[in-house]
């Protein structure tokens, strides 16, 4: 059973590595893929069963999709979130900027 979970986790990680550009194009899809993969790994490791991996994958995918859709990318590195315009700077932090930029 551990070999099956390990094989599934490895396949999920390989899929995530290949799906990198897709997450940049669609944050909801990228969040669901990454969240599902991480959730499946954690769920399988925590319960030592395939059922736990499946449940973790489903929960992780739902949470990842919800979080991934929160920030909508706009032109030139700006993001729209909660009715405000934000810019991600080189230090990795987000700063609020004028709405005209979005």
Beta strands, then each sheet from edge to edge (+ up, - down):
strand 1: 72-73
strand 2: 78-81
strand 3: 84-88
strand 4: 94-97
sheet 1: 1+ 2- 3+ 4-
end
